[in-house]
Amino acid sequence: MKRISKFFKLYLPFSKAGIKGDLTYKAETFMWMFIIFVDAFFIVFLYHAIYRNSPDGLNSVINGFTFNEMVLYMLTSFIFSFVVNGGDTSWNIFVDIQEGTIANTLTKPVSYRLRHLFTYLGRIFLQFFVLILPMFVCVYVIFYGFNLVAFEPLNLLINSLIFFVLLFLAALINDAISYFVGLMTFYTQHMFGINMFRNAVQGFFSGSMLPLAYMGSFGVLCSYTPFAFLNSTPILTLMGKLSSKLALIYVVIAIIWVIVLETINHIVFKHCIKRLTVSGG
């Protein structure tokens, strides 16, 4: 018990620092919100044009989605993007290397990995209660209240509980991927190109650009990759598109991916730290 207490006493200050960082630069969050709503606005109009020109018009069902369900999927996807974009571990590692501050960090009695993880979780904790949860509640109350999408109250409750578990696992997977990308700067000394590649791959395979249901068998295969847990799987669970049994199976798969990714990160870190070079040293 003392070891657990000591562990959290050591790393919770990093979470508090992440929260304070977000509170200090509130304009960045509001600007990101504005960009998300602009993107959502144009995406909704895009799918409105697609469904309107389908054989049954706005009553069409395309790949298992009605027009209202597609709008709900995309809105949920944009809100969920706060989880994926709520931290910047890869950039922080890059700055550590470029400025040489990593040399001081590595001499301290804290895990370099856990330092970044708890900083990221602090930012997500704040954004969850201030932005993510209120927006989810507003969107789903509107769609449920106006009967735009049919929900079974009990199923919605169960799916919501599983969704929040998947949301936490998505945060862990996202930060693990971001940490891995950051470790690549040990070899390249550059971040922009790697980050652009990561965003493109993550956007496509996560289902944020296009629902995986539109990709047929390839989309089914993508649903088992870690990227799917950053968007598609949690959202489909919340919408009731996945059965509770299947959603729980995906929870297990997500946990396995967290373990695999963190194992890979541990191995890569042990290798790349041996070739560390910083400015002036």
N, C-alpha and C positions, 0 to 999 in steps of 0.2 A: 504493500500500500504506500509506503514511504517512497519507493522508487517511482511509482506512478505520479505521486504528488510532486516529487522533484523534477520529473520529466516535464510536466505541464508548467511548473514554475519557471523552468528554463526556456521553454519555447513559446508560451502564451504572449510574452512581451512582443514577439515578432508579429503575432496576429494583431495585437493592439496597434503596432506601428503601421500595419497595412490599413487598418481602419482609419487611423489618423491621417494617413496619406490621402485616402479617398475624400475625407472630410475637408482636407486642405485644398484639394484641387477639384472642387465641386463642378466647376465650369466644364471640365473634361467629361464628366458623367452626363451632364445635360446636353452637351454637344453630341455625344454618342447617342443619346436618346433621340435627339432631333434627326440624326442621320438614319437611325433605325426606322422611325416613323415615315420618313420620306421614302425609304426603300420599300416599306410595307405598302405604302400608298400606290406605288407604281406596279408592284407585284400583283396586288389585288386587281388592278385594272387589266393587267396582262391576262390573268386567268379568267376574268370576266369576258374578255374578248374571245378566249379559247372556248369557253363553255357556250357563249352566245352563238357561236358559229358551228356548234355541234348539232347533230340531227335533232335532238330533243331540246335544244336551247339550254337555258339555265337549269332545266330539270334533268339534264344529262348526268349519267354516272360514268366517270372516266377512271378506270383502274381502281374501282372501289370507292371513289371519292365523289360526293355530290359537290356542287359549287360552294355551298355553305361550309361543308367540311373542309374543303380545300382552303377557303379563306381562314377558317379557324386554325388549320395546320400551319399556314404561313405566318399568321399572327403569333401563334405559340412559338414557332421557330425563331422569330425575331426577338421575342422576349427571352427565349432560352439562350440566345447568343450572348446575353450578359454573363452567363456562366462560362462560356468559351472565351470571351474577350475580357472577362473581369480581372484577369491577372496578366502579368507580363514577365514571367520568370525568365524566358529566353533572353529578353532585352536586358534584364537586370544582371544576368550572368555575363552578357557581352560587355556591359558597362564595367562590371567588376574586373574583367580582363583588360579592357582598354585603359582604365584609370589606375590599374595596379592594386586596387583595394582588396582583391581576392587574396593577396599575400597575407594581409592582416587578418582577414576572415578565417583563413585556414589554420592560423595559429591559436584561435580561440577554442575553448572546450565545448563547441557545439557542432552538430552535424551540418555540413554545408547544404545537403539536400533538405533536411527538415527545416532549416532556417527559411529557405525559399517557399517550402510547402505551407508552413504556418503563416507566412506573410500573405500568401495567395488566399488561404482559407479565411483570413481576417477580412480581406476585401470582399470575398464572396458572401461572408456572413452579413456584412453591412448591406450589400446590394440586395441580398435575398429579402430582408425585412423592409428595406426602404423602397425598392423598386420591383424586384421580381415577383414576390408574393402578392402585393397589391395589384399589379397589372394582370397577373393570372386570374385573380379573383374577379376583377372588373370584366375581363374578356369573357370568362365562362359564365358569369352571372347574366351578362347581356345575351349570350347565345342560348343559355338555358331558359332565361326568363321570357324571351321572345320566341321560344320554340323554333329557333333557327336550326338547331341540331338536337336530336333526341338523346336523352340521357336517362339511365336508370339510377335513381339516387343512391341505392346501395352499391351498385357497381362503380359509380363515380367515386364514392368514398373509398372503396377498396383500391381502385385504380390510382387515386390520389396518393394514398399511403405508399404504394409501390413506386409511384412516380417520384416522390420525395427521396426515397432510397436511391433510385436511379440517378436523380439529380446530384446527390452527394457523390456517388460513384463516378458520374460524368466529370465532376470537378476534379476528382483524384486522377482520372485518366487524362483529362485535358492538361493538368499541371505536369503529369509525367511526360507527356509528349512535348510540352513546352520546355521542360528541363532537358530532355534529350536534344532538342533543337539547339538549346543554349550550349550544350556540351560540344556541339559540332563547331562552335566558334573557337574552340581550343585549337582546331586544325586549320580553319579557314581565316580566322581573324576578321571575318565579315559576317554580317547578320542579314542585311536587306534581302539578298537573293534567296537565302535559305528560308527566310520567313515567308516570302512571297510563294515559294514552292509549297511550303507547309499549308498555307491558307488555301491554295488552290486544291491540293489533295484532300484536305480536311473538309472543305466546302462541298466537294463532289461526293466523296464517300460517306459523308455524314447525313446526306439527304437534305441539307439546307438549301442548296441550289435547286434541286429537283427531288421530289419524294422518291424513295427507293422503290416504291410500288410501281413507278413508271418504267423501271429498268428490267422488269421481268426476272428471269433466273439470275442474272447478274446482280440485281438488286437484293435478291435473297442471300446470295453469297456475301455481298457487302454488309448485310445486317449482322454478320458474325465478326466483323472487324471492329477494332476499338473505336474507329471513327463514328460508327453508327450510334454509339452510346452518347455521343456529343450532340445529338439532335434527334434523329429519327425514332430510335427505340423508346426513349422517355416520352416523347410527344404522342406516339401511337398508343402507348400504354394509357396516358391520361385521357386520350380521346375514346378509349374503349375499343380500339381497332385490334388490340391483342387480348387474348384471353388471360385471365389472372394466372393460370398455370404456366402459359408460355412466357408471360412477363416475369414470373419468378425464376424461370429457367434462364432468362436473359440476365437477371440479377446475379446468378451464379457465374455466368459467362463473364460479366463485367468485373466481378471480384477476381476471377482468374486473370483477366487482362491487366488489372492493377498490379497483381503479383508479378506477372511476366514483365511488364514494362519497368517496374521498379528494379527487378533483378537485372534487366539489360542496362538500366541507368547506372546501377552499382558497378557493374563490370566495366562499362565504358568510362566511368569517372576514374576508376582505379588506373586505367590505361592512360587516359588523356592528361591526368594530373602530373604524370611523369615528364610530359613534354611541355609543361606550362611555361610560357614566356609572356612577360608584361612589359609595358613601356618603361624603359630605363633600367630593366633588369634581365 
